[in-house]
C-alpha cells in the first residue's frame, strides 16, 4: 500500500470524555492532545475546579490562579489545532450526566466520597455504548507497579474495586497503584506521570475497540 494511503488511515477518530481535570486528569488530557498520527478526534474535559496556588503543573504551563482548569486545557487547542478540545466547567452530578458522551469515558476524580457518582457515570456511559475506565488508587512514591485490571478480576480487598463490584459494574477497566488515602504513601508527581501514561494507553486501546 502507498505511504499516502497509510497516512490517510492514521488520523484522529472518535471522542473521549475525561471526567476530572485535577493533577492526573490534566496529565491525561495533555497526553491525548499530543498524540500524533491517531488518537481521538474530539476530547471533552469536564470539571468545575479552578486553578489554585498549589496546582504547580497548571501554573508551570501558564494557567492563572482562579482560572477554570478545563478552560485552560481548552485554550491549549488554539486555532489550527488538529483536534477539537472542549472544556466544560461543571462538576458532574446526577443532574447533568447528559454532558457525558463519546466512545470512551475516563473518570479521574478525587476528594471525598466519589464512588457513588463514579458509579453513576459508568452506568450512564455504558448504557449509551461507551467504554469506561477509572482509577483504583494513585498514591505512591515510585516503587509501586501501575496495574491494569478488568473490574471482574480486581482485588476485592481494594475498596474502590469492592464498591464497584457490589454495585454490579462489569466490563470496566481499572488503572492504578492500588495505594489509597488509608496508606502512608503520598501522591507524587512521578507516580501520576506513570499512571497517566498507562491510562492514556488503555484509553487508546478502548477507542480502537470502539471503532471496529
Secondary structure, DSSP 8 states (H G I E B T S, - for coil): --HHHHHHHSS--SEEEEE--SHHHHHHHHHHHT--SSS-SEEEEE---B--TT-HHHHHTT--TTSBHHHHHHHHS-TT-SSEEEEE-----TT-GGG--SSEEEE---SS--HHHHHHHHHHHHHTT-EEEEES---BSS-S--EEEEGGGS-TTSHHHHHHHHTT--SEEEEE-S--TTSS--B-HHHHHHHHHHHHHHHHHHHHHHT-
